[in-house]
Amino acid sequence: MSQIEIRLPKMGESVTEATITNWLKNVGDTVEMDEPLVEVATDKVDNELPSEAEGTLVKVLFEENDVAQVGDVIAIISTDGSAPADTPAKSETPAAVIEEQVTAAVETVTSNSTAPLGKASASGKFFSPLVRSIAEKEGISMSELESIVGSGQGERVTKKDILAYIAGGRVNNSVAAPVVSAPAASVPSVDKQASSAPVVNNNGGGFLGNIKEPIVTAGPDDEIIEMDRMRKMIADHMIMSTHVSPHVSYVEADVTNIVNWRNKVKKGFAEREGENITFTPIIMEAIVKAIKDFPMVNVSVSGNQIIKRNNINIGMATALPSGNLIVPVIKNADRLNLTGLTKSVNSLANSARNNALKPEDIQGGTYTVTNVGTFGNVMGTPIINQPQVAILALGAIRKVPAVIETPDGDFIGIRQKMFLSHSYDHRVVDGALGGRFVKRVAEYLEAFDMNREF
């Protein structure tokens, strides 16, 4: 009898687990290759997983609402249609065992935390091990946890929901949250690699816990640069500083030429391409040019190494129907012309609005853009999308009076202007680089050719 193990695939750089929300096939059903087999939910995206084999589903190792780790065997398919001779164990490290190990490790590290919370509340509402672990460490009771409105499927409380709840003022400042890792085949232990720098909460006094750096991997086309002694010292000092206050550079750009050009071509563009051209791809084109001029903003940090990304993959923060934000990624944006960027931006935005994004759509970003101007904001302080080192916020385009210089003298005129807000990781992006980069973006926007053909 030939059996194929179906494992939970990797679904993002920082995604380590997923909740089984719905099995689309029952035990005994015939399954075709690439046919949707199960629906899963992560803190980033909900998705259907296709079958990796053709045959008969003979074993389901995780029930609905169970949490599986990446790499866990979640189902077994028999390619000859016969059932297994015996019942295999769930996975090498089933979710229930990991849950017990994590709870035990947390209790060992911090005796001041609350009593372990059950998997489900009295009302039957399910909470993942990660959410329960955070609640226990912050002293949040089950009744309080139930009061949080979740943004996940079926109002499931996600990691982002509980962290937002805590950041909103519900913080147990007496307990420093330990960082616990639960490898698939070993008992979890306190992560000794976590940074020792505490985070001070916004209310003054107290700590939110230790910061754990994201695991960053280099791709085959990336370049690894070892930090020198001076850069390591700068990085340590900047970590301390950014824990106290955020860092951002602002610049104002005159985009009158872009506004006028778009007004002139948008009707013809829509008729020829079947797409509406917005300001986002035009600005994104300028950002890609600036990244080519300053490639050291297109990097990630791993310990004392800088990973220089040779691919320019632009993430764009996009609102979901729930009101939450997600960051789909335009891969190899530097290889697309303005029409290609427009089509990619529109396609990903539509997929986000329709909850149709795939895991690969939100992976691999190297630089992120967020358009706060769509909400009427003049400017904002964007938060870096880890493990990237920079992010640019686009403010609203406004008509403002401005001094216009001409050979015949200066005069006051009405111009279309916007603010660009650039947040960057000061460990590797110094003020000069961060400021010059955003200034270069503004220069490309202001030099836009009004006579450009599309």
Beta strands, then each sheet from edge to edge (+ up, - down):
strand 1: 3-7
strand 2: 17-23
strand 3: 30-31
strand 4: 36-41
strand 5: 46-50
strand 6: 55-60
strand 7: 67-69
strand 8: 73-78
strand 9: 180-181
strand 10: 189-190
strand 11: 195-200
strand 12: 207-211
strand 13: 223-226
strand 14: 248-254
strand 15: 299-302
strand 16: 305-308
strand 17: 314-316
strand 18: 318-319
strand 19: 325-326
strand 20: 329-330
strand 21: 367-371
strand 22: 390-394
strand 23: 398-406
strand 24: 409-424
sheet 1: 1+ 8- 6+ 3-
sheet 2: 5+ 4- 2+ 7-
sheet 3: 9+ 10-
sheet 4: 11+ 12-
sheet 5: 13+ 16- 15+
sheet 6: 14+ 24- 22+ 21+ 17+ 20-
sheet 7: 14+ 24- 23+
sheet 8: 18+ 19-
end
